[in-house]
Amino acid sequence: MTKSYKKINVYRLIAVLVGTWFMSASMAQSVVPFPAQIDKAMTEKLWVFIKQETNAPDNLALPPIFFDEKIPKEARMMFQFPSVDAPNNTLQISIGTYSTRFWRQEMFQWALGHELTHYAFLMQENDWQEKAIYENNIRHHCHFEFMRITRDIVEIIWDQYQSVASKMRMYDEVVKSCSRQPLQ
């Protein structure tokens, strides 16, 4: 390699690195700062909708929601509850601090709505009663009503955020949940 060719490659590398930095900086401006991602008003709106769609009692409270850096990175968010297989679990939604940190607000809210729908389905299956161990025989992700509710959540979020790209991504997640994790 000639000296001038090496020099050109160095400049190309610098240009790519600077361009990547500018792109990530501009993308970060559209991301909600972590952990302020929970839009309480939107979460309440989604919860009222989910309760209505599942015929939940009006007084059914939101489950505890925690940011938890110990959940697997690939899980992002997870609904946990005590069951025969995991009797020591607590009833809660855990939000991974690593993988959700850079999500757009609308995707974060959809995922939280998805987990709240798991909670409502579990409580419905258990006659809306708090229990030490919960029955969980319904596979939510491919259940028609679960998919319909999580798809309708997209429209509620769309009304506020109006992002076409996010809307398509949320719809895609409804289908991916069933195809990737049909037993959940």
Backbone torsions as a table, in degrees:
resi	resn	phi	psi	omega
1	MET	NA	139.6	178.7
2	THR	-83.0	163.5	-177.9
3	LYS	-62.9	-40.4	-178.7
4	SER	-69.0	-33.6	179.2
5	TYR	-66.9	-41.7	177.3
6	LYS	-62.3	-39.3	-179.3
7	LYS	-63.9	-41.0	179.1
8	ILE	-63.9	-43.0	179.5
9	ASN	-63.4	-37.5	177.5
10	VAL	-63.4	-43.4	179.6
11	TYR	-65.8	-37.7	176.8
12	ARG	-63.2	-44.0	178.9
13	LEU	-61.6	-44.2	178.1
14	ILE	-61.8	-43.1	179.5
15	ALA	-61.9	-41.3	179.2
16	VAL	-65.4	-45.2	-179.7
17	LEU	-63.8	-43.0	178.3
18	VAL	-65.5	-43.0	178.2
19	GLY	-61.6	-41.7	178.0
20	THR	-63.5	-41.1	179.2
21	TRP	-63.4	-45.8	178.9
22	PHE	-62.3	-41.0	-179.6
23	MET	-64.6	-44.7	-180.0
24	SER	-67.6	-34.8	177.7
25	ALA	-66.7	-40.5	179.5
26	SER	-71.5	-34.1	177.3
27	MET	-68.7	-37.6	-178.6
28	ALA	-64.8	-26.7	179.0
29	GLN	-67.0	-25.2	-179.2
30	SER	-93.6	2.0	-179.0
31	VAL	-100.0	137.7	179.3
32	VAL	-71.2	135.3	-179.6
33	PRO	-60.8	139.1	179.8
34	PHE	-83.4	141.2	0.3
35	PRO	-96.9	21.9	-178.6
36	ALA	-75.8	20.9	-174.6
37	GLN	-72.9	-19.0	-178.3
38	ILE	-79.4	106.7	174.9
39	ASP	-81.8	103.7	-173.1
40	LYS	-61.8	-40.0	-179.6
41	ALA	-65.2	-43.1	179.6
42	MET	-68.0	-40.6	178.9
43	THR	-60.9	-42.9	178.8
44	GLU	-65.0	-40.7	178.4
45	LYS	-62.0	-44.0	178.2
46	LEU	-64.8	-40.3	-178.1
47	TRP	-65.5	-41.7	176.8
48	VAL	-60.6	-43.4	178.9
49	PHE	-62.8	-47.1	-178.1
50	ILE	-62.3	-43.8	179.0
51	LYS	-62.2	-40.2	178.8
52	GLN	-63.3	-44.1	-176.5
53	GLU	-71.4	-25.0	-179.6
54	THR	-103.2	4.5	-178.1
55	ASN	57.8	39.8	179.1
56	ALA	-74.5	154.0	173.7
57	PRO	-61.3	144.9	-179.4
58	ASP	-58.1	-31.4	-176.2
59	ASN	-87.9	6.4	178.3
60	LEU	-67.8	115.9	-177.3
61	ALA	-81.8	158.3	172.1
62	LEU	-59.3	146.7	173.4
63	PRO	-73.4	161.5	174.3
64	PRO	-59.0	139.3	-179.7
65	ILE	-124.5	123.2	-176.7
66	PHE	-128.1	145.5	167.6
67	PHE	-85.2	130.2	-172.1
68	ASP	-141.5	110.9	-178.7
69	GLU	-78.8	-2.6	-178.2
70	LYS	-90.4	-12.0	179.9
71	ILE	-72.6	152.7	-178.6
72	PRO	-56.4	140.0	-177.9
73	LYS	-57.3	-35.7	-178.4
74	GLU	-74.1	-15.6	-178.9
75	ALA	-77.4	-32.2	-178.7
76	ARG	63.3	-64.5	174.6
77	MET	-137.8	150.9	176.4
78	MET	-151.9	141.8	174.6
79	PHE	-94.2	125.4	-177.8
80	GLN	-119.2	148.8	178.8
81	PHE	-159.9	154.5	177.3
82	PRO	-71.8	130.7	-179.4
83	SER	-139.4	177.3	177.4
84	VAL	-59.7	-40.6	-178.9
85	ASP	-75.2	-28.1	-177.0
86	ALA	-139.2	70.7	-174.4
87	PRO	-67.0	-18.7	-178.9
88	ASN	-89.0	-5.2	176.7
89	ASN	-64.1	151.2	172.2
90	THR	-104.7	154.1	179.1
91	LEU	-76.0	109.1	-177.9
92	GLN	-168.9	163.5	169.4
93	ILE	-106.5	125.3	178.0
94	SER	-106.4	132.8	-179.6
95	ILE	-112.7	121.5	179.0
96	GLY	-66.9	130.0	-177.4
97	THR	-78.3	-25.5	-177.1
98	TYR	-79.9	-55.8	-170.0
99	SER	-79.2	-18.4	179.6
100	THR	-96.4	-5.8	-174.4
101	ARG	-56.5	-36.2	-174.6
102	PHE	-108.4	15.2	177.5
103	TRP	-71.9	148.0	171.5
104	ARG	-69.7	153.5	-176.7
105	GLN	-54.2	-43.6	-176.1
106	GLU	-65.7	-38.4	178.8
107	MET	-69.7	-39.4	177.3
108	PHE	-60.0	-46.3	-178.6
109	GLN	-65.9	-37.2	177.9
110	TRP	-63.2	-45.8	-179.0
111	ALA	-61.9	-39.0	177.5
112	LEU	-65.8	-41.0	175.9
113	GLY	-61.7	-38.4	176.7
114	HIS	-59.4	-47.0	-179.6
115	GLU	-67.7	-36.8	176.7
116	LEU	-64.6	-33.2	177.3
117	THR	-68.0	-38.5	173.1
118	HIS	-56.6	-46.3	-179.0
119	TYR	-60.3	-47.2	-179.6
120	ALA	-61.9	-42.1	179.0
121	PHE	-64.2	-41.4	178.5
122	LEU	-62.9	-45.5	-179.4
123	MET	-65.3	-37.9	177.8
124	GLN	-61.9	-44.9	179.4
125	GLU	-62.8	-25.8	-179.3
126	ASN	-104.6	28.3	176.2
127	ASP	55.6	31.5	175.4
128	TRP	63.0	23.5	-178.7
129	GLN	-106.5	137.9	172.1
130	GLU	-71.3	138.9	-177.3
131	LYS	-139.4	160.2	175.1
132	ALA	-74.0	-36.6	177.5
133	ILE	-133.3	128.4	-177.9
134	TYR	-98.7	141.9	169.7
135	GLU	-76.1	141.9	178.1
136	ASN	-148.2	81.0	-177.7
137	ASN	-104.5	-8.0	-179.2
138	ILE	-93.3	129.9	175.9
139	ARG	-88.0	105.2	-170.5
140	HIS	-67.9	-48.9	-168.9
141	HIS	-54.8	-34.2	-179.8
142	CYS	-106.0	6.4	177.4
143	HIS	-73.2	130.3	-174.6
144	PHE	-55.2	-46.3	-177.6
145	GLU	-67.4	-38.2	177.1
146	PHE	-61.7	-45.6	179.7
147	MET	-64.8	-38.7	179.4
148	ARG	-64.6	-45.6	-178.8
149	ILE	-64.1	-46.2	-179.3
150	THR	-67.9	-28.2	174.4
151	ARG	-70.8	-41.0	178.7
152	ASP	-67.5	-28.6	175.4
153	ILE	-59.5	-35.6	177.9
154	VAL	-55.6	-44.1	-177.4
155	GLU	-66.7	-37.3	177.6
156	ILE	-63.2	-44.8	179.3
157	ILE	-66.8	-40.0	179.1
158	TRP	-57.8	-40.2	-179.4
159	ASP	-55.9	-31.9	-179.2
160	GLN	-92.6	-41.4	-169.2
161	TYR	-99.5	-27.1	174.0
162	GLN	54.2	41.2	176.6
163	SER	-106.2	113.2	-178.8
164	VAL	-63.6	-44.1	-178.9
165	ALA	-61.2	-44.0	179.1
166	SER	-66.8	-37.3	179.2
167	LYS	-61.1	-45.0	179.3
168	MET	-65.0	-39.3	179.8
169	ARG	-65.7	-40.5	179.3
170	MET	-65.2	-44.4	176.8
171	TYR	-59.1	-40.5	179.0
172	ASP	-61.5	-39.0	179.8
173	GLU	-65.3	-32.6	177.2
174	VAL	-58.4	-47.2	-178.1
175	VAL	-72.3	-41.7	-179.7
176	LYS	-61.5	-35.3	179.7
177	SER	-58.2	-42.7	179.9
178	CYS	-71.8	-45.3	-175.1
179	SER	-72.3	-33.8	-177.5
180	ARG	-87.6	-32.0	-176.4
181	GLN	-136.6	64.0	-175.4
182	PRO	-66.2	-19.6	-178.3
183	LEU	-87.9	-2.5	178.8
184	GLN	-91.8	NA	NA
